[in-house]
Amino acid sequence: MELELGLALPNHSANNNGFETENHKEYRQKRVFLEDHSATGVEGTTLSLLSWSGVAEMEDGVGRPPKYRKPHDDGGPRRFEGWPPTDSSPRRRRSHLTATEQVVRKSMHVKVKMEGVAIGRKVDLRDFDSYHDLTSTLMDMFAKYSKIESGEEYTLLYLDKEGDWMLVGDLDWEEFVESVRRVKMLKNDNKMGFRLLLSKN
Amino acid sequence: MAYSFPEEVLEHVFSFLSSDRDRNAVSLVCKSWYDIERWCRRRIFVGNCYAVSPEIVIRRFPELRAVEMKGKPHFADFNLVPEGWGAYAYPWIAAMAEAYPFLEEIKLKRMVVTDESLELISKSYKNFKVLVLTSCEGFTTDGLASIAANCRHLRELDLRESEVEDLSGHWLSHFPDSCTSLVSLNMSCLGSEVSFSALERLVARSPNLRTLRLNRAVPLERLANLIRRAPQLVELGTGAYSAEIRSDTFSNLADAFSACKQLKTLSGFWDVVPSYLPAMYSVCSGITSLNLSYAAIPSSDLVKLINQCQNLQRLWVLDYIEDSGLDALAASCKGLQELRVFPSDPFGAEPNVPLTEQGLVSVSEGCPKLESVLYFCRQMSNAALIAIAKNRPNFIRFRLCIIDPQAPDYLTLEPLDTGFGAIVENCKELRRLSMTGLLTDRVFKYIGSHAKKLEMLSVAFAGDSDLGLHHVLSGCDSLRKLEIRDCPFGDKALLANAAKLETMRSLWMSSCFVSFGACKLLAQKMPRLNVEVIDERGPPESRPEGCSVERVYVYRTVDSRQRLDRPDFVWTLDEDSSLRYS
């Protein structure tokens, strides 16, 4: 299923799952649980080329067994709000951050991923002193190594220390640097967020 | 009554009654007993903060010392209750600050607590001793600083699972040097680092400290010093359990642990480095409760640890334990009473560890005292459930979550009706049940027929028709809480069993087929119920009457006024079924 990042809830056609439908007019599809898009089709077929999980495991503390994760196939279970019913408190939601990302950060390197580009990059936040600085460097980086349509707009999101994906630009630069754990750039179909206008030079 | 005892004698007799049920029974005997009892009641438990108002409580019980209260419905833990729904503690705190200057204990669960409330608590009650906030939210570490600074006789500060806005670790340093009364401190849900020296000094000057649960930011290297200062600890929650492998760190830690002869409960264990687990072995034979639900430990290391803990009664663990680890548990821990197995990768499509229904079957076979289970897995069969039911007729709580909702019996592809049917039929003392998997109306028939002691039932993605709900509401004599999501249950069963709802604490139904019209009718018929339609799509009358509401929450209440603190997505309906919303 396509993951929409718009502000409105996705409106899918009714899916009855074998329920009796007598006497009822509509059956709303459940809201997709947006927080898990790190594992869904946003990265789509490129996920199998990425070795982020592998890299992360090597950085982890001593003695932890490597976590092998098969590439996510789109035939996986539908996502329902609040399912499975594990505690939704922030500590448990942090499960999709790696261990090093969850604790107080030790290094200023964050991974950057652009939608549609197989290989992600890593940047050192200490090299930048403003959002503008960061974004122009990102634009250069990805334009150099990948084919970007000129005039393409991207939305910049960051994974904060609580494990939530947020729009870049909501915090002061210093607060952002303290909080950011990962960055991703998504092709922008929506008119929101921190937009990067990429042009081929 | 001429033959009655004098008041003082009755009061003295009543002082031996601690259970609420007994006290409630006593107050029904006659008017004078009611009066005497209410003046000497010291503790109260309010299961639903909207079932009664602060004014009513204060009027009836003028001399309370301890208040325990719950707010949001259980499904709020899974994000099913929208932000801003309610359960604000402040009105209670403010009213009680006036009425109960001698209040000593406040325990809240799933409520919104602000810094203002915490400050009010810290300033209003001269003898305040116990603050327990379970799964609460809305406050920051500034509020904690007020409590630390002002509650001179504080014994317990327990923030279990609460969502605290963590501004800094400074709050801990607000405990004055004169504070030596701490018995229990649980800060495990906080993120920031506190001053380690302040923490060490606090622990050192608290000779009665029995429970210390640290947060993740307390590194392993600091743990030995802390434990050394509190060898009398009974419950310990470590911080991050990882460090570079160094023999001096290890021996330091092992020594510190060996001095703790009274330790019974261990928790924490973030970021575990398995090589450090043996440092605890000296205390393991006394351990009765072990919470490893944050610990990514491979099965082999888990087994080594568990084999040391022969007297284990409660184990919470991630599914990294695997079926083989559960076999070992079944062999080693014959006194096990409670097992919870959590999923390490709840959103993954494929199983990431070899943990199946077999693990649960093993434990049910090997542990004769097992009575409480919460188990997440990815496959289940009727055969396994039947075996489990036959092995363990003494279950009191049985909560099973199969990750894929509506998963059938993986062997036969049939619904899991007969399996759960066996559970309710064999486990005659069952008080709490959560079911998942492919389930038809038949399982509800079994539940209605057999689960006569069932008090709480959680249902998701189950059933075929209203008949399912009807079986439960008409058959389960002891039912107090019923929570349902994504089931094809609707108006008929609800309206046919309206009277039942007054005998229960609450009913939650979300993403079902309950219409707004039925909600109005229910509210009309049952004036002592609050019927809340929680719907974020705008006014319910803007949609056709047959359209299903997103969520409905029905609870009994003696407070006849409508909730004044409703957000704009909650519609309550009063007697003449006119719509009220803010």
Chai-1 contact restraints between the chains, C-beta under 6 A:
chainA,res_idxA,chainB,res_idxB,connection_type,confidence,min_distance_angstrom,max_distance_angstrom,comment,restraint_id
A,F19,B,P488,contact,1.0,0.0,6.0,A-B,restraint_1
A,E20,B,D464,contact,1.0,0.0,6.0,A-B,restraint_2
A,E20,B,S465,contact,1.0,0.0,6.0,A-B,restraint_3
A,E20,B,P488,contact,1.0,0.0,6.0,A-B,restraint_4
A,H24,B,F513,contact,1.0,0.0,6.0,A-B,restraint_5
A,K25,B,G546,contact,1.0,0.0,6.0,A-B,restraint_6
A,K25,B,C547,contact,1.0,0.0,6.0,A-B,restraint_7
A,D36,B,F347,contact,1.0,0.0,6.0,A-B,restraint_8
A,A39,B,F347,contact,1.0,0.0,6.0,A-B,restraint_9
A,G61,B,S242,contact,1.0,0.0,6.0,A-B,restraint_10
A,G61,B,D271,contact,1.0,0.0,6.0,A-B,restraint_11
A,G61,B,V273,contact,1.0,0.0,6.0,A-B,restraint_12
A,V62,B,V273,contact,1.0,0.0,6.0,A-B,restraint_13
A,G63,B,V273,contact,1.0,0.0,6.0,A-B,restraint_14
A,G63,B,P274,contact,1.0,0.0,6.0,A-B,restraint_15
A,G63,B,S275,contact,1.0,0.0,6.0,A-B,restraint_16
A,P65,B,P298,contact,1.0,0.0,6.0,A-B,restraint_17
A,K70,B,E350,contact,1.0,0.0,6.0,A-B,restraint_18
A,G76,B,A349,contact,1.0,0.0,6.0,A-B,restraint_19
A,P77,B,D404,contact,1.0,0.0,6.0,A-B,restraint_20
A,G82,B,F78,contact,1.0,0.0,6.0,A-B,restraint_21
A,G82,B,N79,contact,1.0,0.0,6.0,A-B,restraint_22
A,G82,B,L80,contact,1.0,0.0,6.0,A-B,restraint_23
A,P84,B,P346,contact,1.0,0.0,6.0,A-B,restraint_24
A,P84,B,C401,contact,1.0,0.0,6.0,A-B,restraint_25
A,P84,B,I403,contact,1.0,0.0,6.0,A-B,restraint_26
A,P85,B,F78,contact,1.0,0.0,6.0,A-B,restraint_27
A,T86,B,P346,contact,1.0,0.0,6.0,A-B,restraint_28
A,D87,B,D77,contact,1.0,0.0,6.0,A-B,restraint_29
A,S88,B,F78,contact,1.0,0.0,6.0,A-B,restraint_30
A,S88,B,N79,contact,1.0,0.0,6.0,A-B,restraint_31
A,S89,B,E161,contact,1.0,0.0,6.0,A-B,restraint_32
A,A99,B,D271,contact,1.0,0.0,6.0,A-B,restraint_33
